[in-house]
Amino acid sequence: MNAKIAVATVSGKAYYHLVNELKARGLPFLSLTPYDPIPVDIKIVITTENERHLINHPNIMIFEETMDPATIVNEAVRSVEGRRNHDTITVGVDPGKTFGIAVLNNGNVLETTVHSSVEQTVNTVLDVLTKNPAAKYIVKIGDGAPEYTQVLLSQLNEALPKDVEIEIVSEAGTSRFAKETVHRRGLRDAMSAVKIAERRGRPFHRGKGKQQ
């Protein structure tokens, strides 16, 4: 996939945070200075407030040092994808003492979040399905922490509409990102959730649950 997002800044701190977030998600991007011409394929330019006036582009997003880079990358991805109905929305969940969630649109990462309880996780999944119209929804849950997985499966089965598919995914190998992501709290869980969302799981046969 060609890069649609550009990071245009000479701020070392801003560049470090933004590039780390984009690379962690496997999102293609272009690195520019504020003085460089913007290629026509670029849909979103992320820069700093001080450099904004140097950039000639209709879609500029401003990154501030106090901002979580995940927030602005989420917004940039949504803008690039547009508001059209997505074909397939896949939600990957890494259960445990904290719950990582990753939302993918046809394989592209839209957003990642981390939550501290089953209830927060279920509410977030419901919110994702509400705000992302799609022809198909799949929720994939990792099996690495069986006690958390079973509780989450039970609550999602009750809460989700019956046309939402649920899969149980092997977590073997997803923890290999631990050393790479130890510098950011929660990023390990979020990246594991991305890998879970990308893997094929075994279907969870839903019993009594929420009807449309």
Beta strands, then each sheet from edge to edge (+ up, - down):
strand 1: 5-8
strand 2: 29-32
strand 3: 44-47
strand 4: 60-62
strand 5: 86-94
strand 6: 99-105
strand 7: 108-115
strand 8: 134-142
strand 9: 165-169
strand 10: 202-203
sheet 1: 2+ 1+ 3+ 4+
sheet 2: 7+ 6- 5+ 8+ 9+ 10-
end
